[in-house]
Amino acid sequence: MERIPEPELMNDPEQVLAYSNADFEAAHQSIIENFSQIFPNDLPLQNVLDLGCGSGDVTVRFAHRYPGCKIDAVDGAEEMLKQAKILIKEESLSERITLHHQQLPNCTFENEFYDAIISNSLLHHLREPQHLWSIIKQFATNTTAVYVCDLFRPDSSQGASDLVDQYANKEPEILRKDFYNSLLAAFTPDEVRTQINNAGLDSLNIDVVSDRHMLIYGYL
């Protein structure tokens, strides 16, 4: 099945609210747990870059798991960042998490490099996937922990529908439609391998970790 791109930004207030209220407890917590298993527990994480932070749930979970770090969290959707700001304030993390309303590849930060660069569910939104890999290459060194989690595209539209029914059957229709469109817009592991090779990031690993998720991780 060929890829069908979707809008790069989730900026519709109704869509953002549905996403923010959805139950991502298991999925988002597994992102944090997988990171801690892949990278050493004594990894010195002072400065972290979160690309495509959305409503901030993964960002906040990461901050709680690694209390010594500060996080620059980036998203191009202003409505998403409004939700993230609320959550960060509720979790008393405003001094440790800085939100940036920026869109790849035009990102600027005070830090020249980061100890870790994380990203969840951003890649499938990008019409030009190399924008993600170029930013990672720009702000990473050979000791930066790179960790990207995203959907991968199923073999057919029916396969996408089946996944929606399995994992979002109780969610609002707007969220079910968004999940379906995201599956159709996602890249395959083989396509991502070509992307990172073209970006000179061929040392990164790609693992399929569920029936719909893949991890791209490692060091430059």
Secondary structure, DSSP 4 states (H G I P E B T S, - for coil): -------S----HHHHHHHHHS--HHHHHHHHHHHHHHS-TT---SEEEEES-TTSHHHHHHHHHSTT-EEEEEES-HHHHHHHHHHHHHTT-TTTEEEEE--TT----S-S--SEEEEES-GGG-SSTHHHHHHHHHH--TT-EEEEEEEB--SSHHHHHHHHHHHSTTS-HHHHHHHHHHHHHPBPHHHHHHHHHHTT-TTSEEEE-SSSEEEEEE--
